[in-house]
Amino acid sequence: MNIVSNEKKWLRLGLILLIGILSFGVLQALAPAVFLTKVSGTVQEIQQKYSGAGAEKLITISFTGEPILMHRYVNKDYLPSPEVREIKDELKLTTYTRKGKDGTFYGLELVDGTIIQSKRWDLLSAYLNAPIVAFALIAIPIGLYLIYGKKLLQTKPDQILFIGYVFMLAFVWGKLHFFLMMLLILGLVQLGKRFSNQKGGQAVKEMNFPIQT
C-alpha cells in the first residue's frame, strides 16, 4: 500500500508542478503590464540576423538614448515574429521590456498603438523556450512515466491530453514537423498491428472451422 500511495503522491506532485509552470506562463501573457514596462522612442537601427542553422531569428533594436534591445524568435513560418523589412522605414516604435531590464524586448507597436508583434505571445514564447522551463516540461512527464510505465496512459482521455500537451510544446518550440512525423509513424504502426491481428484472427478461425465429410 505504501508503494501505491507514494506513486499517487508523485503523480499529484508532478501534475501540480506542470500546472504551476504552465499557469505562470499564461499569467504573464494575460497580465503583461505586471511584468513589463513600456519603451518608446526614435529608432536608430533595426537589424535582423539568423543563426547558422536558421533555427533562430535575432532582432535587435536601438532607440535614441536607450540600450540596445533584442529578442530571439524561433524561426518557423507558423510562429508569429516581426519582419524587419516591414518596419524598417518606421521612425518611431513602441516596445516593452521586463522591469528588471534584462535587455530583451517583448512586442512591437507603432506609436498610434497598431500592433506589429504581440507582447503577450513574445512573453509566453520566451518563457516556454527558456532552457530551465523547457527542461522541466520534459523531465517531469519522463519522471512520471518511469514511475508508472504504461499505466500512466491507459485511458483515452489521458492519451488525448498527453497528445495535446506534446503538440503544444512542439508548436511553441518550432518542432511541429517532428511531432507530426512521429504521430504519422505511430499511426502507421497501430494500423499495421490492427491489420496483423485481423489476419491472425481469420487464420485461427479457418483452422478451427469443422471439416464436413
Steps between C-alpha positions, in 0.01 A plus 500: 500500500790737571631457142158583353469798733844627401416461132186710544701755693753537217221523243330779692831679551592468131162629383510790747847598376394481133183699558692755706770545235250537216270723705780745574569531126130556427483755783781701341319497166167603656643777718808636320473838677602330825829379352584754229578868470446708188787628286427743218720723293680580178650196329868528416545153354320168459688185402389148424739205508462123482686226683736278300238226461221752450309372804498839672437856387663776705357850476681791665359851544689812598301798630650845548629526857409139583711181521476253212208260536468159338271201469574147379211353304455137400529527123193315375240629254209389720632695802439877514808720480561849357664553163752784495428584135145590603601745774844626398352828372324576830669789682334436836397175665374379836609181671514356851774365725499318831507725801831342595652622169629169358575652158218313324205674336150356486258605228516784251246772435470816294465824693126504423459166678487277192639160601783365286599218735300391805678552832279228649627241253861615540475460878343155483730373226816629669390346830424155354825505300714587803740205554404431863126513421538279192704251704232485772219453246684199356652354818181489708296284253803272450535462876130414535529246218797334672285460813174394335602348167211423266248545783540875458325508160250217519182699437414691182447836679852471646643416157320794335617734777859381458488542121364854547778578747772376263337684208504827697869464586593395145317805363660753735848345463478496119510119484154446359632313195670244728180458700288442190758255363501301825119505510488366145750223579311397815173501305647275231639264766157476666333434164757230427435333835124512448531355150734228630259410781209481255697270269603288797140474620380392155772235483396359840136485391592313181705248700216441745231473231350144512569283198180359350509156338 
